[in-house]
């Protein structure tokens, strides 16, 4: 970081220099993630199929979080069923880590472990963005046969 008379230059996470006019530090809201406490929260969103038991999935998320040695016990991890979407139940796992530089390592580790755990228990993860209904057949609606396609062209 370089502080000058009119502006301050800050390095971002991608090693880019961001020039911030000094008046912004006075007139705008400034968020400093590590000023007095380096603890930060990670939120992981997961969608599961409606046929899956949400209570079981929530417990598996918590168990997976507690098994990660970098996830803090205090504040404790939380798992929530946040909403019902068109094709999924939306869950969130919220955990805290001690240092900001642990965020990506923990997020990746948890996501891999969650996918493995849910798969092992037969809980289907849903698409986070729905697939348009006209783009691909789903398991309940088989693709039209060649005879059906040619019949529809004749009418």
N, C-alpha and C positions, 0 to 999 in steps of 0.2 A: 504494500500500500504506500502511495505517495500522496502526501497532503501538500497542496500548493495554495496560493492566495485565492484563486477563483474556483478551483475544482480539486477533487480528490480522485486518484486513480486506484481502483480496486481490482485484484485478480479474481476471476470467477472460477467455478469448478472445472471449466474446460480450459483453464489457463489463458483466458482472454482478458484483456484490460478493459474495464468498464470505467468510463469517466463520468463522475457524478458532480454536478455543480454544488458547491458548498451550501448554497441557500436551501437546497433540498433537505439537508440534515436538520434545518431549523423549521422549515415550513411543511414538511411531509412526515409521514409515519416511517420510522426506521425499525426494522426487526433485526436484532442481533441474537442468533441462535446460541451463542456460547458466551455471552457476557458474564453472567453470574453462575451458570450451571451448564455443563456440557451434555447433560442428559437430553435425548431427543426421542420423539415417538415415531414409530413406523406403522403405517396402516396398510394392510394387505386385503384386497377385495377378492372374494371367491364367489363364483356362482355354482350352485349345485342343482341337479335335476329335481323336479317336484316330487318324484317318486322316492327320493332320498329322505332319510330321517334327519331333520335339521338339528335335533337335540344331540344325536350321535355325532354329527359333523362338527358341531360347536365344541363338544368335548374333545374330539380329535385335534381340533385346531389348538385348543389350550394345552393339551398334552404335548403336541409338537413344539409349541413355543417354550414350554417349561424344560424341554429336553435340550434346547439350544443354550450352550453355556454363556453366550454373550447377551442373552435376553435377561434383563433385570427382574429380580423377584419383587422389588419394590421401586416404583409402582408395579403392581402385578399385571400380567397380561389379561386382556379382556377379549371376548368373542361375542359378536352380536349378529342376530338375524335382522338386517336393516330394511329389507323391502322384498316385495314379490314383484317380479318383472314378468314379461310375456312368456319367457321360456326358462325361467330359473328362479330359485330362491337366492337372494343376495346376502352373503355373509361378510363380516369384516373381522379381521384379527388385528388387534392393536397391542403393540408391545413397545417397550422402552429399551434403549441401549445407552451405555455410559458415555460414549464418545461419538461425535458426528461422523468420524471416518469409519465407523463400524456399520453404518446404515446399509450400504449396498451389499456388503458381505453377509449381513444377517438377513436382509430381504431375500437375496438369492438363495441362501441356505434354507430359509423357511419355505419359500415357494417350492423348491425341489422336494423338500421333506413332506410338505402338505400334499403335493400331487402323488407322491409315492404312497403315503399313508391312506389317502382317500381311495386310490386305485386298489390297494391291498384289501380294503374293507368293502369293496364293491360299490362305493359311492361315486356316481358319475358327476364329473365336473361339467357344467354347462358352458356353452359359448358365451363370452362376455358381450359380444355384439351379435344380435340375431342374424342368421343367414336368411336372405330374402326367400320367400316361399317358392318363387318360380325359378330359383337357380339350381337347386339340387333336390332329389327325392329324399325324404326322411325314412326312418325305419318303419313307420306306420303306413306309408304311402309308397308303394313300389313304383319304379319308373315305368312309363307306358311302354307296352310292347310294340313291336314294329307293325303288327296288324292294327292296333288301336290308332297308331299315328297315321297310317295310310288311310284308315277309314274316316278319320276326322278331316283329311284333306279332300276326300271325295264329296263331302256334303256341302 
